[in-house]
Structure formats: C-alpha cells, structure tokens
C-alpha cells in the first residue's frame, strides 16, 4: 500500500473520531498512530494531514456548503464530510500531490469507508473544487 494512502487512512480515522467525539486532536492522532504501526515517515505525514485539515476546517466546510448546498455539512455522513475536508486540504494547501491524485485517493477512501453513493458524491464535489486551483 502506498505511503500516502496509509497516511490518509490514519488521518481519516483520526478526523472522524475528532469530529464525532470532540476528543483532543493530539490524543486521537497519537493513539491512531500507535495502533497503525506505521514508519516514522508515514506517521509524520498522517499527523501533518490531520493538523492541516483541522487548521483549514472552517474554509473546507464553507467550500463544501457552497458546492453541495443540498447537503448541509452538519447533516452529511461523517465519513463523507471528513473525506471531503481532508481532500480539500490536500488540493488547496498541501501541494504535495497533483489534484487528480488527491481526488482519486478521496474517491478510493469513499469506496472503502463510505456508503454506496459516497464515491460519486465525493468525486462530484471535488471535481468542482479542482476548478478553484490552477495546480495540476
């Protein structure tokens, strides 16, 4: 499994728990990293993904709300919401992968962790987000 994919899975699990429980981010990511048994490089990447996503949460939620007004962020499936937040962070701020890769990875996470319709929904929202950036 590619390194960034492993990091995204840990980041998604952490963001999901933080979102649903309100547990402190540092405690959640530390616990997730302990149980995932990742290399130091992947752990650092996962931690950066969680931190970056949380730092840009308000922006991501605003984008999601603007692009998917029929699905209020607070009422959206938590898995979908957090996949979108993570992917929006990667597309707009991370700059370590091409936009298409970030979108494809988000769709893969949706297929793995979301509902049957999640992948299509995630792809639709993120395809529109990709127009917000010049980076490819």
Secondary structure as UniProt FT lines:
FT   HELIX           3..21
FT   HELIX           25..36
FT   HELIX           40..55
FT   HELIX           57..67
FT   TURN            69..70
FT   HELIX           73..75
FT   HELIX           78..89
FT   HELIX           90..94
FT   HELIX           99..113
FT   TURN            116..117
FT   HELIX           118..129
FT   HELIX           130..132
//
